[in-house]
């Protein structure tokens, strides 16, 4: 698990290992992280126009919350771009 930019500041670290049960999804990972790091939970809840301001990538590909995770996957949490 890696954090980028302001999310690394909110997490208090640039990355960490997270153990999850087999078949876990990004949603389950988010629940674990939000419980561990309340500042990340606040960032994850922040929205603009009904869209979360954080994004997830698994193995360098942007991923949705229902994405299944496998042992050894690299997950990145980063701030989504806003603007128009």
Backbone atoms as SQL, in Angstrom:
CREATE TABLE atoms (id INTEGER PRIMARY KEY, chain TEXT, resi INTEGER, resn TEXT, atom TEXT, x REAL, y REAL, z REAL);
INSERT INTO atoms VALUES
  (1, 'A', 1, 'UNK', 'N', 0.846, -1.161, 0.000),
  (2, 'A', 1, 'UNK', 'CA', 0.000, 0.000, 0.000),
  (3, 'A', 1, 'UNK', 'C', 0.891, 1.223, 0.000),
  (4, 'A', 2, 'UNK', 'N', 0.671, 2.137, -0.982),
  (5, 'A', 2, 'UNK', 'CA', 1.429, 3.386, -1.022),
  (6, 'A', 2, 'UNK', 'C', 0.456, 4.559, -1.036),
  (7, 'A', 3, 'UNK', 'N', 0.918, 5.653, -0.461),
  (8, 'A', 3, 'UNK', 'CA', 0.144, 6.891, -0.442),
  (9, 'A', 3, 'UNK', 'C', 0.936, 7.959, -1.179),
  (10, 'A', 4, 'UNK', 'N', 0.224, 8.830, -1.886),
  (11, 'A', 4, 'UNK', 'CA', 0.899, 9.860, -2.662),
  (12, 'A', 4, 'UNK', 'C', 0.454, 11.244, -2.196),
  (13, 'A', 5, 'UNK', 'N', 1.398, 12.186, -2.183),
  (14, 'A', 5, 'UNK', 'CA', 1.112, 13.588, -1.921),
  (15, 'A', 5, 'UNK', 'C', 0.491, 13.853, -0.560),
  (16, 'A', 6, 'UNK', 'N', -0.593, 14.622, -0.574),
  (17, 'A', 6, 'UNK', 'CA', -1.263, 15.003, 0.669),
  (18, 'A', 6, 'UNK', 'C', -1.821, 13.788, 1.412),
  (19, 'A', 7, 'UNK', 'N', -2.109, 12.723, 0.688),
  (20, 'A', 7, 'UNK', 'CA', -2.626, 11.524, 1.351),
  (21, 'A', 7, 'UNK', 'C', -1.534, 10.838, 2.161),
  (22, 'A', 8, 'UNK', 'N', -0.282, 10.953, 1.730),
  (23, 'A', 8, 'UNK', 'CA', 0.835, 10.436, 2.534),
  (24, 'A', 8, 'UNK', 'C', 0.946, 11.242, 3.823),
  (25, 'A', 9, 'UNK', 'N', 0.739, 12.552, 3.738),
  (26, 'A', 9, 'UNK', 'CA', 0.759, 13.382, 4.944),
  (27, 'A', 9, 'UNK', 'C', -0.383, 12.992, 5.869),
  (28, 'A', 10, 'UNK', 'N', -1.565, 12.779, 5.326),
  (29, 'A', 10, 'UNK', 'CA', -2.716, 12.392, 6.141),
  (30, 'A', 10, 'UNK', 'C', -2.488, 11.033, 6.804),
  (31, 'A', 11, 'UNK', 'N', -1.837, 10.120, 6.073),
  (32, 'A', 11, 'UNK', 'CA', -1.574, 8.785, 6.605),
  (33, 'A', 11, 'UNK', 'C', -0.442, 8.784, 7.621),
  (34, 'A', 12, 'UNK', 'N', 0.441, 9.774, 7.509),
  (35, 'A', 12, 'UNK', 'CA', 1.603, 9.821, 8.381),
  (36, 'A', 12, 'UNK', 'C', 2.734, 8.918, 7.920),
  (37, 'A', 13, 'UNK', 'N', 2.625, 8.413, 6.687),
  (38, 'A', 13, 'UNK', 'CA', 3.662, 7.555, 6.126),
  (39, 'A', 13, 'UNK', 'C', 3.475, 7.491, 4.615),
  (40, 'A', 14, 'UNK', 'N', 4.494, 7.037, 3.916),
  (41, 'A', 14, 'UNK', 'CA', 4.420, 6.916, 2.457),
  (42, 'A', 14, 'UNK', 'C', 3.840, 5.576, 2.026),
  (43, 'A', 15, 'UNK', 'N', 3.820, 4.607, 2.932),
  (44, 'A', 15, 'UNK', 'CA', 3.294, 3.300, 2.576),
  (45, 'A', 15, 'UNK', 'C', 3.301, 2.351, 3.749),
  (46, 'A', 16, 'UNK', 'N', 2.631, 1.222, 3.574),
  (47, 'A', 16, 'UNK', 'CA', 2.554, 0.210, 4.622),
  (48, 'A', 16, 'UNK', 'C', 2.074, -1.111, 4.026),
  (49, 'A', 17, 'UNK', 'N', 2.304, -2.165, 4.756),
  (50, 'A', 17, 'UNK', 'CA', 1.800, -3.485, 4.382),
  (51, 'A', 17, 'UNK', 'C', 0.436, -3.686, 5.033),
  (52, 'A', 18, 'UNK', 'N', -0.492, -4.260, 4.302),
  (53, 'A', 18, 'UNK', 'CA', -1.827, -4.532, 4.833),
  (54, 'A', 18, 'UNK', 'C', -2.183, -5.973, 4.496),
  (55, 'A', 19, 'UNK', 'N', -2.514, -6.745, 5.508),
  (56, 'A', 19, 'UNK', 'CA', -2.935, -8.139, 5.301),
  (57, 'A', 19, 'UNK', 'C', -4.462, -8.172, 5.211),
  (58, 'A', 20, 'UNK', 'N', -4.955, -8.833, 4.166),
  (59, 'A', 20, 'UNK', 'CA', -6.392, -8.967, 3.946),
  (60, 'A', 20, 'UNK', 'C', -6.723, -10.423, 3.667),
  (61, 'A', 21, 'UNK', 'N', -7.958, -10.829, 3.895),
  (62, 'A', 21, 'UNK', 'CA', -8.342, -12.201, 3.560),
  (63, 'A', 21, 'UNK', 'C', -8.378, -12.410, 2.048),
  (64, 'A', 22, 'UNK', 'N', -8.227, -13.633, 1.622),
  (65, 'A', 22, 'UNK', 'CA', -8.288, -13.964, 0.199),
  (66, 'A', 22, 'UNK', 'C', -9.613, -13.480, -0.378),
  (67, 'A', 23, 'UNK', 'N', -9.551, -12.928, -1.577),
  (68, 'A', 23, 'UNK', 'CA', -10.761, -12.470, -2.250),
  (69, 'A', 23, 'UNK', 'C', -11.206, -11.068, -1.852),
  (70, 'A', 24, 'UNK', 'N', -10.412, -10.365, -1.040),
  (71, 'A', 24, 'UNK', 'CA', -10.782, -9.020, -0.603),
  (72, 'A', 24, 'UNK', 'C', -10.772, -8.059, -1.786),
  (73, 'A', 25, 'UNK', 'N', -11.550, -6.996, -1.660),
  (74, 'A', 25, 'UNK', 'CA', -11.638, -5.971, -2.697),
  (75, 'A', 25, 'UNK', 'C', -11.053, -4.655, -2.182),
  (76, 'A', 26, 'UNK', 'N', -10.938, -3.700, -3.080),
  (77, 'A', 26, 'UNK', 'CA', -10.473, -2.370, -2.670),
  (78, 'A', 26, 'UNK', 'C', -11.388, -1.777, -1.601),
  (79, 'A', 27, 'UNK', 'N', -12.677, -2.031, -1.681),
  (80, 'A', 27, 'UNK', 'CA', -13.613, -1.531, -0.674),
  (81, 'A', 27, 'UNK', 'C', -13.239, -2.050, 0.722),
  (82, 'A', 28, 'UNK', 'N', -12.902, -3.324, 0.808),
  (83, 'A', 28, 'UNK', 'CA', -12.505, -3.895, 2.099),
  (84, 'A', 28, 'UNK', 'C', -11.180, -3.318, 2.578),
  (85, 'A', 29, 'UNK', 'N', -10.255, -3.091, 1.648),
  (86, 'A', 29, 'UNK', 'CA', -8.994, -2.444, 2.007),
  (87, 'A', 29, 'UNK', 'C', -9.260, -1.043, 2.534),
  (88, 'A', 30, 'UNK', 'N', -10.121, -0.290, 1.860),
  (89, 'A', 30, 'UNK', 'CA', -10.452, 1.068, 2.302),
  (90, 'A', 30, 'UNK', 'C', -11.015, 1.048, 3.714),
  (91, 'A', 31, 'UNK', 'N', -11.896, 0.101, 4.027),
  (92, 'A', 31, 'UNK', 'CA', -12.478, 0.011, 5.379),
  (93, 'A', 31, 'UNK', 'C', -11.395, -0.202, 6.428),
  (94, 'A', 32, 'UNK', 'N', -10.416, -1.056, 6.125),
  (95, 'A', 32, 'UNK', 'CA', -9.306, -1.288, 7.060),
  (96, 'A', 32, 'UNK', 'C', -8.495, -0.009, 7.236),
  (97, 'A', 33, 'UNK', 'N', -8.168, 0.643, 6.123),
  (98, 'A', 33, 'UNK', 'CA', -7.356, 1.863, 6.192),
  (99, 'A', 33, 'UNK', 'C', -8.083, 2.978, 6.913),
  (100, 'A', 34, 'UNK', 'N', -9.370, 3.171, 6.640),
  (101, 'A', 34, 'UNK', 'CA', -10.121, 4.241, 7.296),
  (102, 'A', 34, 'UNK', 'C', -10.184, 4.006, 8.803),
  (103, 'A', 35, 'UNK', 'N', -10.296, 2.749, 9.222),
  (104, 'A', 35, 'UNK', 'CA', -10.316, 2.448, 10.659),
  (105, 'A', 35, 'UNK', 'C', -8.964, 2.726, 11.308),
  (106, 'A', 36, 'UNK', 'N', -7.894, 2.420, 10.603),
  (107, 'A', 36, 'UNK', 'CA', -6.537, 2.637, 11.125),
  (108, 'A', 36, 'UNK', 'C', -6.134, 4.102, 11.151),
  (109, 'A', 37, 'UNK', 'N', -6.568, 4.831, 10.134),
  (110, 'A', 37, 'UNK', 'CA', -6.073, 6.197, 9.911),
  (111, 'A', 37, 'UNK', 'C', -7.249, 7.140, 9.649),
  (112, 'A', 38, 'UNK', 'N', -7.819, 7.682, 10.722),
  (113, 'A', 38, 'UNK', 'CA', -9.004, 8.545, 10.578),
  (114, 'A', 38, 'UNK', 'C', -8.804, 9.727, 9.627),
  (115, 'A', 39, 'UNK', 'N', -7.604, 10.278, 9.544),
  (116, 'A', 39, 'UNK', 'CA', -7.371, 11.398, 8.615),
  (117, 'A', 39, 'UNK', 'C', -7.560, 10.945, 7.171),
  (118, 'A', 40, 'UNK', 'N', -7.220, 9.704, 6.870),
  (119, 'A', 40, 'UNK', 'CA', -7.467, 9.177, 5.525),
  (120, 'A', 40, 'UNK', 'C', -8.959, 8.994, 5.289),
  (121, 'A', 41, 'UNK', 'N', -9.673, 8.592, 6.324),
  (122, 'A', 41, 'UNK', 'CA', -11.120, 8.431, 6.196),
  (123, 'A', 41, 'UNK', 'C', -11.758, 9.760, 5.827),
  (124, 'A', 42, 'UNK', 'N', -11.299, 10.844, 6.438),
  (125, 'A', 42, 'UNK', 'CA', -11.836, 12.168, 6.108),
  (126, 'A', 42, 'UNK', 'C', -11.515, 12.522, 4.662),
  (127, 'A', 43, 'UNK', 'N', -10.292, 12.250, 4.229),
  (128, 'A', 43, 'UNK', 'CA', -9.904, 12.537, 2.845),
  (129, 'A', 43, 'UNK', 'C', -10.724, 11.683, 1.883),
  (130, 'A', 44, 'UNK', 'N', -10.940, 10.427, 2.231),
  (131, 'A', 44, 'UNK', 'CA', -11.707, 9.524, 1.379),
  (132, 'A', 44, 'UNK', 'C', -13.169, 9.913, 1.275),
  (133, 'A', 45, 'UNK', 'N', -13.687, 10.577, 2.311),
  (134, 'A', 45, 'UNK', 'CA', -15.083, 11.008, 2.309),
  (135, 'A', 45, 'UNK', 'C', -15.266, 12.345, 1.601),
  (136, 'A', 46, 'UNK', 'N', -14.184, 13.104, 1.419),
  (137, 'A', 46, 'UNK', 'CA', -14.280, 14.409, 0.769),
  (138, 'A', 46, 'UNK', 'C', -14.755, 14.228, -0.665),
  (139, 'A', 47, 'UNK', 'N', -15.730, 15.020, -1.038),
  (140, 'A', 47, 'UNK', 'CA', -16.297, 14.900, -2.373),
  (141, 'A', 47, 'UNK', 'C', -16.468, 16.262, -3.005),
  (142, 'A', 48, 'UNK', 'N', -16.469, 16.261, -4.300),
  (143, 'A', 48, 'UNK', 'CA', -16.781, 17.464, -5.069),
  (144, 'A', 48, 'UNK', 'C', -17.774, 17.047, -6.135),
  (145, 'A', 49, 'UNK', 'N', -18.944, 17.610, -6.078),
  (146, 'A', 49, 'UNK', 'CA', -19.974, 17.249, -7.049),
  (147, 'A', 49, 'UNK', 'C', -20.399, 15.797, -6.942),
  (148, 'A', 50, 'UNK', 'N', -20.340, 15.218, -5.737),
  (149, 'A', 50, 'UNK', 'CA', -20.750, 13.835, -5.535),
  (150, 'A', 50, 'UNK', 'C', -19.705, 12.802, -5.921),
  (151, 'A', 51, 'UNK', 'N', -18.491, 13.263, -6.286),
  (152, 'A', 51, 'UNK', 'CA', -17.422, 12.349, -6.695),
  (153, 'A', 51, 'UNK', 'C', -16.305, 12.395, -5.666),
  (154, 'A', 52, 'UNK', 'N', -15.861, 11.226, -5.205),
  (155, 'A', 52, 'UNK', 'CA', -14.767, 11.155, -4.233),
  (156, 'A', 52, 'UNK', 'C', -13.522, 11.822, -4.791),
  (157, 'A', 53, 'UNK', 'N', -12.796, 12.504, -3.919),
  (158, 'A', 53, 'UNK', 'CA', -11.589, 13.210, -4.337),
  (159, 'A', 53, 'UNK', 'C', -10.343, 12.336, -4.252),
  (160, 'A', 54, 'UNK', 'N', -10.496, 11.066, -3.903),
  (161, 'A', 54, 'UNK', 'CA', -9.350, 10.153, -3.906),
  (162, 'A', 54, 'UNK', 'C', -9.562, 9.090, -4.978),
  (163, 'A', 55, 'UNK', 'N', -8.464, 8.611, -5.490),
  (164, 'A', 55, 'UNK', 'CA', -8.486, 7.562, -6.516),
  (165, 'A', 55, 'UNK', 'C', -7.586, 6.421, -6.071),
  (166, 'A', 56, 'UNK', 'N', -7.847, 5.267, -6.620),
  (167, 'A', 56, 'UNK', 'CA', -7.087, 4.061, -6.315),
  (168, 'A', 56, 'UNK', 'C', -6.492, 3.506, -7.600),
  (169, 'A', 57, 'UNK', 'N', -5.296, 2.962, -7.491),
  (170, 'A', 57, 'UNK', 'CA', -4.683, 2.242, -8.606),
  (171, 'A', 57, 'UNK', 'C', -4.158, 0.914, -8.066),
  (172, 'A', 58, 'UNK', 'N', -4.344, -0.128, -8.838),
  (173, 'A', 58, 'UNK', 'CA', -3.823, -1.453, -8.498),
  (174, 'A', 58, 'UNK', 'C', -2.879, -1.843, -9.622),
  (175, 'A', 59, 'UNK', 'N', -1.624, -2.079, -9.249),
  (176, 'A', 59, 'UNK', 'CA', -0.610, -2.451, -10.234),
  (177, 'A', 59, 'UNK', 'C', -0.575, -1.445, -11.397),
  (178, 'A', 60, 'UNK', 'N', -0.572, -0.159, -11.029),
  (179, 'A', 60, 'UNK', 'CA', -0.445, 0.956, -11.978),
  (180, 'A', 60, 'UNK', 'C', -1.648, 1.158, -12.893),
  (181, 'A', 61, 'UNK', 'N', -2.810, 0.636, -12.510),
  (182, 'A', 61, 'UNK', 'CA', -4.030, 0.850, -13.292),
  (183, 'A', 61, 'UNK', 'C', -5.109, 1.394, -12.368),
  (184, 'A', 62, 'UNK', 'N', -5.747, 2.482, -12.779),
  (185, 'A', 62, 'UNK', 'CA', -6.832, 3.052, -11.977),
  (186, 'A', 62, 'UNK', 'C', -7.895, 1.973, -11.795),
  (187, 'A', 63, 'UNK', 'N', -8.404, 1.860, -10.558),
  (188, 'A', 63, 'UNK', 'CA', -9.313, 0.765, -10.232),
  (189, 'A', 63, 'UNK', 'C', -10.499, 1.266, -9.419),
  (190, 'A', 64, 'UNK', 'N', -11.609, 0.554, -9.524),
  (191, 'A', 64, 'UNK', 'CA', -12.819, 0.851, -8.769),
  (192, 'A', 64, 'UNK', 'C', -12.857, 0.064, -7.469),
  (193, 'A', 65, 'UNK', 'N', -13.777, 0.430, -6.609),
  (194, 'A', 65, 'UNK', 'CA', -13.851, -0.164, -5.280),
  (195, 'A', 65, 'UNK', 'C', -14.191, -1.653, -5.295),
  (196, 'A', 66, 'UNK', 'N', -14.774, -2.149, -6.357),
  (197, 'A', 66, 'UNK', 'CA', -15.106, -3.575, -6.412),
  (198, 'A', 66, 'UNK', 'C', -13.967, -4.420, -6.981),
  (199, 'A', 67, 'UNK', 'N', -12.820, -3.796, -7.267),
  (200, 'A', 67, 'UNK', 'CA', -11.673, -4.517, -7.824),
  (201, 'A', 67, 'UNK', 'C', -11.144, -5.534, -6.816),
  (202, 'A', 68, 'UNK', 'N', -11.041, -6.802, -7.210),
  (203, 'A', 68, 'UNK', 'CA', -10.475, -7.807, -6.306),
  (204, 'A', 68, 'UNK', 'C', -8.964, -7.631, -6.188),
  (205, 'A', 69, 'UNK', 'N', -8.440, -7.952, -5.034),
  (206, 'A', 69, 'UNK', 'CA', -7.004, -7.850, -4.776),
  (207, 'A', 69, 'UNK', 'C', -6.395, -9.238, -4.630),
  (208, 'A', 70, 'UNK', 'N', -5.147, -9.348, -5.049),
  (209, 'A', 70, 'UNK', 'CA', -4.411, -10.606, -4.926),
  (210, 'A', 70, 'UNK', 'C', -3.128, -10.349, -4.147),
  (211, 'A', 71, 'UNK', 'N', -2.587, -11.398, -3.564),
  (212, 'A', 71, 'UNK', 'CA', -1.330, -11.286, -2.827),
  (213, 'A', 71, 'UNK', 'C', -0.262, -10.680, -3.729),
  (214, 'A', 72, 'UNK', 'N', 0.424, -9.668, -3.227),
  (215, 'A', 72, 'UNK', 'CA', 1.497, -9.042, -3.987),
  (216, 'A', 72, 'UNK', 'C', 1.069, -7.846, -4.820),
  (217, 'A', 73, 'UNK', 'N', -0.225, -7.567, -4.904),
  (218, 'A', 73, 'UNK', 'CA', -0.668, -6.387, -5.647),
  (219, 'A', 73, 'UNK', 'C', -0.101, -5.131, -5.002),
  (220, 'A', 74, 'UNK', 'N', 0.247, -4.155, -5.835),
  (221, 'A', 74, 'UNK', 'CA', 0.677, -2.854, -5.338),
  (222, 'A', 74, 'UNK', 'C', -0.499, -1.898, -5.497),
  (223, 'A', 75, 'UNK', 'N', -0.926, -1.327, -4.374),
  (224, 'A', 75, 'UNK', 'CA', -2.061, -0.419, -4.372),
  (225, 'A', 75, 'UNK', 'C', -1.565, 0.982, -4.065),
  (226, 'A', 76, 'UNK', 'N', -2.063, 1.953, -4.824),
  (227, 'A', 76, 'UNK', 'CA', -1.706, 3.350, -4.638),
  (228, 'A', 76, 'UNK', 'C', -2.979, 4.135, -4.379),
  (229, 'A', 77, 'UNK', 'N', -2.941, 4.980, -3.354),
  (230, 'A', 77, 'UNK', 'CA', -4.036, 5.897, -3.055),
  (231, 'A', 77, 'UNK', 'C', -3.532, 7.296, -3.379),
  (232, 'A', 78, 'UNK', 'N', -4.234, 8.001, -4.262),
  (233, 'A', 78, 'UNK', 'CA', -3.766, 9.316, -4.689),
  (234, 'A', 78, 'UNK', 'C', -4.946, 10.271, -4.831),
  (235, 'A', 79, 'UNK', 'N', -4.649, 11.561, -4.815),
  (236, 'A', 79, 'UNK', 'CA', -5.697, 12.571, -4.952),
  (237, 'A', 79, 'UNK', 'C', -6.125, 12.676, -6.407),
  (238, 'A', 80, 'UNK', 'N', -7.433, 12.666, -6.631),
  (239, 'A', 80, 'UNK', 'CA', -7.958, 12.829, -7.980),
  (240, 'A', 80, 'UNK', 'C', -7.876, 14.284, -8.409),
  (241, 'A', 81, 'UNK', 'N', -7.741, 14.502, -9.673),
  (242, 'A', 81, 'UNK', 'CA', -7.673, 15.868, -10.212),
  (243, 'A', 81, 'UNK', 'C', -9.071, 16.458, -10.282),
  (244, 'A', 82, 'UNK', 'N', -9.144, 17.739, -10.025),
  (245, 'A', 82, 'UNK', 'CA', -10.417, 18.454, -10.131),
  (246, 'A', 82, 'UNK', 'C', -10.235, 19.614, -11.098),
  (247, 'A', 83, 'UNK', 'N', -11.299, 20.098, -11.564),
  (248, 'A', 83, 'UNK', 'CA', -11.219, 21.254, -12.449),
  (249, 'A', 83, 'UNK', 'C', -12.141, 21.101, -13.634),
  (250, 'A', 84, 'UNK', 'N', -12.048, 22.019, -14.546),
  (251, 'A', 84, 'UNK', 'CA', -12.962, 21.921, -15.668),
  (252, 'A', 84, 'UNK', 'C', -12.429, 22.562, -16.901);
